[in-house]
Amino acid sequence: MKTWKTKAIYNYYEDASQIKNLLLENDDSGLLEVKIRRCGPGGNMFKIKTYYPEPAKKEIKNEKETNAEAKNARNNKRAR
């Protein structure tokens, strides 16, 4: 699930579009995603939302899983 952050809100789409293009041009990694959404009363304003993926977190293995994997590895060595 992506967590988008609101960057700014503008009254005109053209202003929001210029900022969106500027953000994308200045992103060296190519991972930044930017979108424009309507907001405000009657949808007459425009919100810039950004998403930048965070580095993947390492999964912490359950102690039982680790012990079972070690036992399976020992059994596989004996079978050879």
N, C-alpha and C positions, 0 to 999 in steps of 0.2 A: 504494500500500500504506500503510495507516494504522499508525502506531506508537503503541500504547496505553501509558500509564504507570500503574503501580500507585500508588494514593493511600494506601490503608489496608486493614487486614484486621481483621474483626470476628468474634466468636463467634456472634452472632445476626443473622439477616436483618433484623429490625426496626431494629437499630442502623445497619446498612449502608444501609438504605432511607432513614432519616432524613437521613443525611449526603448521600446522592445527591440528595434533594430540596433540601437546603440549597445544595449546589453549583449546581444548575440555577437556583434562585431568584436567586442572587447573580451569575449570568452575564448581563451587560448586552448582550453581542454576539449571543447566541443561537446561537453556533457550537460551544459546548462540548457534547461527547457524553460521557455517563457510563453505565457498565454495571456490573452486579454479577455476579460469577462465583463458583462454588463452588471451594474449595481446601482444602488440609489433608488429614490422614489420613481417608479415608472420606468426604471432601467435607463435613465438618461445620463448616467455617469459610467466611466470605464476604469476597471481595476486591472493592474498588472500583477500577475502572480508568477513566481519563479520556483523552480525545483532544481536542486543540485544533488545528485546521489551521494550518499555517504559511503565511505569504504565499508566493505563487507566485514561483518563481525565474525570471529571464529566461534564455532559451536563448541560448547563445553559438553564433553561426553559424560554420560552417567557412569559412575564407578562400576556398576554391575556390567554395563556394556563393555567397558575396557577389560575387565577380568574375563568375560566370555570370549572376547576377541583374542586375548593372549592364550587362553586355553585352546581355542580352535587352531591357532598358529602352531602350538606345541604338538597337537594331535596330527596336523598335516605334515610336520617334519618327521614324526615317527612312522607315518604311513609310507614314506618314500623309501 
